[in-house]
């Protein structure tokens, strides 16, 4: 039987429908819809005509032939693609994209090792991330739209439903299919070299995606796409075992005592590494006399300044695979793209005794048509520091070096790296050492507040110390972010346990700020979208006063050096001053504060002071508010339900005794009907909650919204019943021609 495919039917989903569907229901609905669309096929694209010379069409096994439904059976994640788009006004042929591919079903055939595959392929713009300043804090949060219906993620994605065959012996895969939605008239052929098993040298997947008919109306002029991805099947770890046997990672043996161990390997190690985000590179002194271009000649003169770990796989025995992506400091974001000539492919293993991850890395060579792995001359070792300070809060630190000697070709100098973000996930056992407390006390001496009369301020070990905030100055007025303790005294801020009540206590903080657009802290600073301040100081719980010295990495106008741009430096002349309102105040007051540069205005790192304002409320206030709202909603539900019951009984009564209808006061019914109608008009948006507007919410906001909608629905039912009773009474009185009619209207007027 010939395999043929036609375009899946186009589905239109209106914004109102999306807003009414809860998040979990929307995901389930999308999955079912996608599955049903991909399983539908009609006779249009011939597999034999386009793929028989690549993987010959074999007959399927007779039933029962249960499918293999695991997406991991055959898949690609964030593969690099290159294609040209014909656009008369703009050349966008060099814009990188990523490609994802996963099998939905795999069936055995009558030929050994050959499988029939049904799959979904998606091409997305690399580096698209939804903007969010939320960090999962308690109390009141800033929430962006839940379903951005016009997001770049929707506009810039291409999805195709594919079907074909994969020969696991030769590694050849050929599939034909059609696009979804506006690409329903686009027919494509996918060809991949995907081996059933691989080592680091054969771990790349090469292939092409060809368009059989270009449809300009779809908005994409797609002709031929070159694909370069990573094989995810049956990987053999070879180089790391050989290198470990010859003790090739002894360079960092002396760092064991200052590193954290990880009790469980595999996924936990990877989670710590990935959560660290971007790591900054630092070229050591020997780079002044020797070559330090570890990426090789294929990348020209590009010298990276940052690195990112993109996970391929992490096994429970501690073996891992990563793509090491490199870029420049000026890029914003938490993940670098997979671009072959500036990416290394690596394999490694966690060493429990030495408390480090050892890795062997290889260069990727690509000419856009095909890529391959070679020159595995790079060694890498990373660790998790056991102690943080104000100036050193790297959750991941490590080093790159060459496996060759100085006199051999391909040697490069030492390069160290360290993460710069204060991430949420940290290894257990992490400690903190206060290094700037005395300097902070001197700087904060003139900031001391008078003790409040009768005021009770947040406990240093309570969740009330965390808050979301709006930060502004003369140049930037829309910075959103959060402030959260990292350590209180010597205790990591992982659990909020009430301990001894100290008046003044040492604390360390992280303040993270971001904007929706690029901005400059000063004329000497480079444009950024976000920055983070590490701070340590003292908190006075009797006055609600938090004063700290802050440090942040700043991007200034780069000074060119032989290896890299010295565009990043640490500015530790920052003073953060925050005043908490009393927790027992009658009125809800905001948290206020400032972020000041203590440098002279003539200094190139000086910036205008920022004002901090937070409307986050304390946990006690939040509980009281939620309790009060729950009580109010419960009373409204009870009263509205009783109204519905009594109105139903009245309608039943007048149905049996129609003669009493003219005697019912119409004015009274009009007033009661308006009493139900006015709340509906004032709160009509509660029935159609917009997810494209920014709002504030509590942790239990889902239940609050459900209760609000339930109240409106019951109120609407009461309104309809009341209106029906008014209609019956009005009709009965209008149909009465006797003198009693005038008397009844006169009574209503009185």
Helices and strands as residue ranges (DSSP letters): H 15-20, H 23-39, H 47-51, G 71-73, E 75-85, E 97-108, E 114-125, E 141-143, H 152-155, E 158-167, E 172-179, G 181-183, E 187-193, G 200-202, E 204-211, G 216-218, E 222-230, H 239-245, G 250-258, H 267-275, E 279-283, G 285-288, G 297-299, E 306-314, E 319-327, G 340-342, E 343-351, E 356-366, E 371-383, E 387-388, E 397-402, E 415-419, E 431-432, H 437-443, G 445-447, G 463-465, E 467-472, E 479-488, E 491-492, E 504-519, E 528-540, E 545-555, E 568-579, E 591-597, E 610-614, H 619-656, G 658-663, H 666-682, G 684-686, E 695-697, H 701-734, H 739-749
